Amino acid sequence: MYRIGKEEIDAVARVINSGDLFKVNKGLMEVMHCEEELKLLMGCKYALIMTSGKAALISALIGMGIGPGDEVIIPAYTYIATAIAVMAAGAIPVIAEIDETLTLDVSDVEKKISKYTKAIVPVHMRGFASNMDEIMALANKYGIRVLEDACQACGGSYKGKRLGTIGNAGALSYNYYKIISTGEGGALLTDSRTIYERGLIFHDSSAVKFFGNQLDGVSVPLFAGNEYRVCEITGALLREQLKRLDGILADLRRNRKTIVDAVKDYLNIIPSNDSEGDCCTSIGIIFNNEADAREFVKAKGVEGFLPIDTGKHVYTNWEPIMEKRGALHPAMDPFKMEANRDLNHHYTVDMCMKSLNLLSCIAIIKVDPDWGEKECNERIIALKSASV
Ligand SMILES: *Cc1c(COP(=O)(O)O)cnc(C)c1O
């Protein structure tokens, strides 16, 4: 569903013609310009563009000072990268239920908070905003951090603020499956100077000293990090993709509204924490049972699927977590670390039955921003006839 074309080709050509594909210092400084533009578009103080959404999640957790001895609460329905990012920081993922919105069930999150909990990671799955007011209130009550995984929700918002800018930090992804794409890529967003400085060092620890102006005023001492820099081609591509973002979202929202308005009397559309801010990449329809949901998605022209069937998005399919292999080297494995000995890493297939039931009773219909009236009407007719 990408919108990608001449503008991106010209931007990449500009970088190649400049003869300087490396981000640091010289050349066109596409990545640096892109970070400025991303900050403005998202409405946050700091942005770091990285190799992936997962790199941004890990950098944010490191930036929050999270590590061995800490529990981080994540939802039962998210891409496995969310859980692995927690383990990459040396911490333990604790899995909480989702509700009908397909995002974190805040009451279950509260039940899972322990004296070891350091952060909550609400994931805005399929562009649906998590219940950020309640999550922030809970985090404030217990003095813990919030990292928004907005990898599937770039540009979406909650009560007028862009997703990824409400918690202490947020992560975006630009991989193949997301709303806009650079093939691979991601970004860390934050208003926190500390998270930004630590993220800056962590995502570029070897070269960070060359970033003349970016390092100005950095007070965090350099520590060993990872290499998550992107090249100028990614920066140039993303600058063009960002220009398209709000147009794509407007078209997704228009198409989703057209379809939902026409079918809402026939089908149970799932509730939303902010229907205005929703990215509208999907329509969720809830059924009384799995058999009805399966029959619905199989009907002619519906082209839907059940989230329970999407593999690595459901916790029961996260082998490295369920089977507790947190790293190859035992000393690097959070599940074997002394600091994590008393933490909650008891995982069972039936630990989040509410989520498994919901993921089996909800049908997802994808929405395309490039559908016109004809395609929307075809979809409406298919959904209505499958509903009877
Ligand atoms: C895609 C995705 C990620 C990871 O993004 P990458 O850029 O592939 O690392 C993390 N969380 C969620 C919810 C995702 O959908």
The ligand as an SDF file (V2000), in Angstrom:
LIG
                    3D

 15 15  0  0  0  0  0  0  0  0999 V2000
    7.2140   -3.7000   13.4420 C   0  0  0  0  0  0  0  0  0  0  0  0
    7.0680   -3.6440   14.8930 C   0  0  0  0  0  0  0  0  0  0  0  0
    8.1720   -3.5110   15.7480 C   0  0  0  0  0  0  0  0  0  0  0  0
    9.5770   -3.5610   15.2940 C   0  0  0  0  0  0  0  0  0  0  0  0
    9.8760   -2.7600   14.2240 O   0  0  0  0  0  0  0  0  0  0  0  0
   11.1840   -3.1060   13.3450 P   0  0  0  0  0  0  0  0  0  0  0  0
   11.4000   -1.8340   12.6170 O   0  0  0  0  0  0  0  0  0  0  0  0
   10.8270   -4.2550   12.4780 O   0  0  0  0  0  0  0  0  0  0  0  0
   12.2650   -3.4140   14.3000 O   0  0  0  0  0  0  0  0  0  0  0  0
    7.9440   -3.3730   17.1100 C   0  0  0  0  0  0  0  0  0  0  0  0
    6.7030   -3.3930   17.6060 N   0  0  0  0  0  0  0  0  0  0  0  0
    5.6210   -3.5340   16.8210 C   0  0  0  0  0  0  0  0  0  0  0  0
    4.2600   -3.5090   17.4460 C   0  0  0  0  0  0  0  0  0  0  0  0
    5.7640   -3.6920   15.4510 C   0  0  0  0  0  0  0  0  0  0  0  0
    4.6840   -3.8740   14.6900 O   0  0  0  0  0  0  0  0  0  0  0  0
  1  2  1  0
  2  3  1  0
  2 14  2  0
  3  4  1  0
  3 10  2  0
  4  5  1  0
  5  6  1  0
  6  7  2  0
  6  8  1  0
  6  9  1  0
 10 11  1  0
 11 12  2  0
 12 13  1  0
 12 14  1  0
 14 15  1  0
M  END
$$$$
